[in-house]
Amino acid sequence: MFLGEYNYKLDEKGRVPVPPKFRTELGDGVILVPGPEKCVFAYTPTEWKRISESLSIGAIASSKMRKLNRALFSTAFHLNLDGQGRIALPAPLRQYAGITEEVVVAGDNTYLEIWDKKLWEDEKTNSLAQAWQIIETLEKR
């Protein structure tokens, strides 16, 4: 389980440290994909395989599934941590997420999110404001 919020600075080569407590879990590498809220999602290979298998149900994919697969898999990167526990964020993902210097790595249960610090602060504020409303709708089910 990935928990917490960690602040870092992107180095001149576009590398960001992975929080030390998560490095063992990411020993087989990390799969990076654009997240829907202008961030980067970081999955373990095991979690990414589970997601990919759930998207591969059925012999012939519908046009919606083909579009989804193109969007996810063509923009994904499989990277390994370097000797200092960093990952080099690919330029297309940095540009997509608006990541320039200050970076937040946030735990999101089964994966990590990598954010530009300013965008993260805005998203965190919005998420916290809506969290209890969302919980209340879940309790009614």
PyMOL commands that set and color helices and strands:
alter all, ss='L'
color gray80, all
select helices_A, chain A and resi 20-22+45-54+63-73+91-97+117-139
alter helices_A, ss='H'
color red, helices_A
select strands_A, chain A and resi 5-9+15-17+30-34+40-43+77-79+86-88+102-107+112-116
alter strands_A, ss='S'
color yellow, strands_A
deselect
rebuild
show_as cartoon
